[in-house]
Amino acid sequence: MALNRLLVAFGGSPQGILGAGMRRIAAVEGIRPETARAVSEWRMRIDLAGEERNLALSGARFIIREDEAYPRLLREIHDPPIGLYGKGACELKDTCIAVIGSRRATQYGLGVARRLGAELARLGFCVVSGLARGIDTEAHEGALTVGGRTVAVLGSGIDTVYPPENQDLFGRIVQTGAVLSEFPFGRGPDRQTFPMRNRIVSGLSDATVVVESDVDGGAMITARLAAEQGRTVFAVPGRIDQPTSAGCHQLIRDGATLLTAVDDILSDLSYLKGFRQAFLSAKPQAPLAPAAVADLTEEERKILGCLGGGEILTPDAIAGRSGLATPELSAGLTMLELRRLVSRRVDGSYETIT
């Protein structure tokens, strides 16, 4: 809020703010003395020459709001970052969908995130997430498995990969997508940086999909920010006794769109007529559902085997034939539905989609 007040007072010019003295800054309504002092003494706090050296050494760039490369949608939010450190090949002009969720996700949630990432990328969307453990990681991985584009927004400087085990993922994203941050080199992640990162994740995206989250999770903050920014929020339903689904269920009760398949996103964004067919015809080697059969888990193969030959079976019948426990069966049926390989009938039974 302080930054927005200053930008308004100085005609939208960051240079004007940084060139003003402490008295002029402090005279702006709503600016506290400590804020005015920190801004006026920026040269003592920021090594500008060092930042420029780091940009050159790392192969990154700094994108300001006036640049053509600055994401169009991000300009529209009420508190867009003055600039973004960017690294990677992606020009950020594709339609973006954010896929986010819990760091402590279930296997069901991880599988859904990876499949959504892959299916969205196949359709030509850029998948946006935060490089965190759990759902974020799987969304990025899903997009990469089909050669799609994905953007990671960091809650740290662009030279600090967090969590550290995602260093390899970071490198692969840079090859075909982009990594973004509004924080200077050397800034580590903390409780302040993650919420700031979240507004960029939602701000970049036409829609935000929450796969799994407890009611107090960071993904809930991102969903709230997306709603405030006027973007569509989707939530994936889960088990009613699973804490990591409680947040999604709350979002659905509060008005988020229930997501059971990628078609829900296409329909809501008015891309269902024309958009999907154009991308599938342009990429016949990567159709949305049948070509994914080779990527099925053992449990999913067992379920499809039970439904072979056009059989229509209840979940209890499938469980009896496959020997799968209820959690494995539920997760498998949900994943097969998401991939449009099976369909749930009105009476609760299942059949394959021909």
N, C-alpha and C positions, 0 to 999 in steps of 0.2 A: 504493500500500500504506500509506503514511504517513497518508493521509486516512482510510482505512478504520479504521486503528488508533485514530485520534483520535475518529472518530464513535462507535466502540464504547465508548471510554473516557468519552465525554461524553454517553452516552445517545442518540446519533443526532442531536444538536442542533448545527447549525453555529453558532448564536448562542452556545451554551455554549463552543464552542472559541474563537471570536473574543473572547469576554468574559473568558477565562481569562488568567492571567498566564503569563510565560515559565516559571516554576518548575513550575507545575502541568502545563503542556504537556510540558516536558522530562521529567517524572516518568513519562510514559506509556512503557511498554516498546516499544523499537524506534524511538523518535523521537530523531533526532540533534540536538545542540545548535543547529546552524545552521538546522535546520527549525523548532525551537521558537522561535528568535529571529525568523525570517521571519514565522511565523504571529502571534506576539504583537505584532509591529510592523506589522500589516497596514494600520493607518491611515496610516502613512508611505508605503506603497507603492500604495495604492488610493485614488483620488479618488471616494468613494461618491456625493457630490453631483453630480460630473461624469458619472458613469455614469447617474444618474437623468435628468440633462438630455439626455444622448445618446439614451437610450431614448425620451424624449418627442419629441425632434426627428426621430428616424429612423422613428418609427412602429413600433418594435419593442416587444417585451415580454420580461419575464424570468419563466420558468416554473420553479417549484421542485418538488421531488419530491412534496410534499403536494398540489399542484394537480391538479385533475381532468384538465387538459389535458396533463399530463406523460405521455409514451408508456408504456403499460402494460408492454410487453415490456422496455423499457429499465430499468424498476424491478427486473427480475429478475436482471440481471447482477451480478457480484460487486463491480464498481466503477462504479456509475452516477454520472454527473455530479450535483453538488449542485443545479445549475440549468442551464437552457438559455436563451440569447438566441434568440428566435424572431421571424420576420418572414414574413408571408404569410397566405393565406386558409385553408389546410388545417388541420383540427383534429387531425390525427395519430391518427385512430381507425380508419382503414382498415387492412386487412391489407397489410403492406409486404413487398416483395421487393427486395433489394439487387442491383444489376447493376454490376459493377466490372471493372477490368482495367487494362491497360498504357496509359501516356501515349503510348508510341511504338507504336501499334497498326498493323496492316496494314489494307488496304482491306476484306479479308474480315472481320476483327474489328470494324471500325467498322460495317460493314453488319449484322452479327449483333446488335451491341449496340443499334442503332437499331430493328431489327425486334423484338427482344425487349422493348424499352421500350414500343413501340407495342402489341404484342399483350397484354402484361401490363396495360397501362393500359386497353385495350378491355374486358378482363375485370373491371375494377373494382379491380385492385390499385394500390397507390401504389408507384411506382418510386423507390427510394432510391439515391443515389450521392454522390460527393464533389466534383462540379463541376470535376474536374481535366480536363486535356486528354485527348483520345483517347476511350477507352471510356466514361468517366464522362459526358463531354459528349454523346456520341451516345445514351446511355441516356436522359438527360434530354430530349434533342430528340425522341427517338422517342415518349415519353409525351406531350409537348406537341403533336406533330403530329396526334394523335387527340383532343385536348382532355382528356387524362387528367391525373391528379395525380402530381406528382413532388416529392421532398424532397431538397434539397442540404444536406449536412453539411460545414461549412467547417473547414479547419485553420488558421483565422485569426479575428480579430474579425469580427463580422457587418457591419462597415463597410468591410472590406477584401476586395475581390473578387480572388481569385487562381485561375487566371491572369487578367490584366487584360482579355484579349480576350473573356472570358466575362461582361463587364458586362451586355451586352444579354440574355444567357441568364439571368443572375441576376434581372433585372427581370421577365422573362416567367415564371419559376418562382414569384416572389412573387405574381403575379396569380392563379394557380389552385392553387398548392401551398404550399410553405414552405421557408424557409432557416433552418438551425439552427447554432448554435455554442455551445461552453461557454467561449469565450475572451472577455475584456473588449474593449471598443472600443479600436482602435488596435493590437492585437496582430497582428503579422505572422506569416506561416507560416514554420516551420522544421522541422528534423528531429525535434524533440520533439513538435510539435503534430500532425503528420500521423498518427503511430501512435495518439495519443490520439483523434483524429478517427475513425480506423478502427474502434475499439471501439464507437463510437456508431452508425456505419453498420451494422455487423453486429447490434448490440444492439437496434436499432429493428425488425429484420426477421425474419420467420419463416424466411426462407431467403436464402442469398447465392449469386449466380451469378457465377463468374469466367469472363469471355469470353476474354481473352488475358492472359498474364503470363509473364515469364521467371521462372526459379526463385528469383531474389532480389528480385522485384518487391514493391511495397507491397501489391498485391492478395493476395499469399500471406500477408502478416501478417493482413490482414482475414479471410481464409479460416480461418487458424488460430484467430483470436479467435472466429469464428462457431462453430467446432467446440467450443471450450472453453465457449462459452455454451450449448451443447446445441442449436444450430440446424443445419438441413440445409445442406450445401454442395454446389453443383452446379458442374461444370466443362464447358466447351464444347471438344470435341476440335478439333485443327487438324492442319496438316501436320507430319510427323515431322521435317522439316528446317528448321522455322521456329522460331527462338529464342523468339518471343513465345508459342508454344504449349507450350513445354517445361514451364512451371509448371503449366498445366492438366493435361498428361499425368501429371505427378508427383502432382497432387492425386487424379486418377482411380486411379493405382496405390495411393495411400494410403487409398483408401476413399470419396472423393467420388463423388457420383452423376453419371454421364455424362449430359449434356444434349444432346438432338438436336431437341427441340421443346418448346413451352410445356406440352404435355400431360404431359411428364415431371414438371413442377413440380406441376401440378394433381393428378396421381395420387399423388405422394409426400405431398402435404399433405392427401390424402383429400378433395379438392374435386371430383374428376372426376364423381362422381354427384350431380347436382343443382345444384352451384354454377355450373358452366360454362353449363348450359342456362338457368338463371335469368337470368344476365346477358345471354346472347345474345338471349333472348326479350324482355328489357326494353329492349334496344338493337338492334332489327332493322336499323337503318341502318348498323351497324358490325360485320358478321360477321367472324369471325376470319381466314379465309383468302381466299375468292374475291373479296371486295371490294377486296383489296389488289393485284389484278392491274394496275390502272392505275398503280401505283407501281413497276412493274418497271423494272429497268435494261435497257439495250439488249441486253446479253449474256444476261440472263434471258429476254427476249422471243425471242431467237434459239433458245435451248434449247427453250422451249415450242413454238416453231414446228416444230422438228424432231420433236417428240413428238406433233404434232397427228394427229388421225384414229385415235387409239388405238394408235399404233406403240409398239413396245418396242425400245429401242436400247441398245447398250453405250456407254460413254463414248467409245471410239474412233470409233464410228459417228457419234455426235453431233458430235464434234470435226471429223470429215471433212465433214459437211454444213454445220456452222455456221461453220467457219473459225476457231474460237476456239482460242487457245493453252491449254495444259494448266492453268496457274494460273487463268486466267479461267473455264475450264470447271468446274474443281473448286469454285471459289468460288460460281459461279452455281448449280450443282447443289445445293450445301449450303444456299444461301439458299432455293431453291425447296422443298427438303425441310422446312426450318424453317417455311415458310409453308404447308406441306401442299398444295402444288400439284403436286409430283411425288413418286413413291415409288421407293425402291431395292429391287429384287427380290433374292431369295436368290442368284441367279446373278451379281449385280453389274450387271445392266442396269437401265434406268429406264423408267417409264411415268407418264403423267399420272394424277392422282387425280380420278375423276369424282364 
